[in-house]
Amino acid sequence: MRQKWINWWHRPAGGREVVWVALPLVISTCSWTVMHFVDRMFLVWHSQQELAAALPAAMVSFVVVCFFLGVATYVNSFVAQYYGAKRYDRIGVAVWQGVWIGILSIPLLLVTISLAPWFFSQIGHVASVRPLETVYYQGLCYGQGAMVVGAALAGFFIGRGDVRTVMLVNIFAAMVNIVLDYPWIFGNWGFEERGIQGAAWATSIAQWIKVLVFAVFMMRVQYRARFGTLLGLRLDLPLMRRLLRYGAPSGVQFLVECSGITALIMLLGRMGELELAASNLAFNVEALAFMPMLGIGIAVSTLVGQRLGEDRADLAERATWTAFQIGMAYMVLIASLYVFAPRFLLMAHAAYAEPAEFERIAQLTTVLLRFVAVFCLFDAMNIVFVSAIKGAGDTRFVMVTTVSLASLAVAVTWVAMEYLGLGIQGAWTIITIWVCLLGLTFLTRFRRGHWRSMRVIEPELVTVLAETDDGDPQSLEPTIDPLTATAPEQA
């Protein structure tokens, strides 16, 4: 058993390599989880209505940007495959295509500010929540473009395996957000009390600061010389078309998945302020499971992309299964907390909230966390395997599957609520079934192996490694140096 564990840990694409790539990315995503957790904790202390308004408005904001974000994030797969194929000259120009997507999205995103009052007046939430949703959404809009540009810039570092830089930048930006949250929400340190509007402004400023820091790092002399980060600052139409060919389906998948979740939250909000606040709180706590898994998913896409760039689909598959084993172990632990210690997870929210008011929310949230405990296990399956096949380029299948299942989930929920009197637990049952179906579908797709022959970069650029007589590669060194969690810079 001990030898088996040692082999699992030290082998190429084994536990050590996956952990050292994933851990900084998990910390990065957790830093934003902590930021949103603190954000909503402050809003609980400030007003229950603001808590009820925060998640729907944030989800709508994310839905509006997520197509562009999905395309820009796909830069990571291009960088990873170019890096694995040792075509370093293509990396800088690939990153800049994603940045151009972000820049071009900004005016389109800002137009939605004027539409926000009408939109939130139409979704049927209680009158006290609607203006707060509008204000929060409008404040977040000023940082949406930064999210897209920042995702493309982050792809430069993640795709090469320099995940520590991404971790440090994300932690810094999250700290900026939290530091600005406190005075802007409560009116301390000479700031005017802005409540939920101040929380939105803090988030937008933090997003632009993150973009600035990434850009400064990417323009370092060694990167300009090796990866063309300055010379690549141009519109490359063939590469842009290639990015859109694979990235656009990824963006549609991202858009539809987030739209489905948002639509379900909006439907839950029609049940009443209590149901909406409890659902918001349950999703907030669920982020403790989702965001670390998102970091693992980014690591999977990176490792799969790099290994396919090397033409080593066998190691790409091994890295995926290793990540799944690690992710499931984490999810079992978190699911146990949701079931057996839900009040512990709600303690911080309750600290300065009005006791009687919060107790009503907490009782319902405790019930909803049991649903979260079930679907988070399948969400781990969903995130790992969808990240693997997307990292290879199987984005059209992901898009079609997501559109089909999300549309079905929303339609069934709406019919059940409008005509069958579906309650809050019934709605959460549908959400759970939806996530389970996603996980099982993408697991099946991965096992069938269509992704193994896919590439997002130009086929002629793929490096085919020499093999020995027994089928093992002559070099089994991992693409990511597990001692530093950064990609080795080979000349």
NORJODA-V723568 format. One record per helix or strand of 3 or more residues. SS is the DSSP state (A for helix, B for strand). FROM is the first residue (numbers start at 1). TO is the last residue. If there is no record, write none. Layout:
# NORJODA-V723568
SS;FROM;TO
SS;FROM;TO
This chain:
# NORJODA-V723568
A;2;10
A;15;46
A;48;73
A;75;84
A;88;122
A;127;141
A;144;160
A;163;186
A;196;218
A;221;227
A;237;269
A;273;309
A;313;340
A;342;350
A;355;392
A;395;419
A;424;448
A;450;453
A;459;461
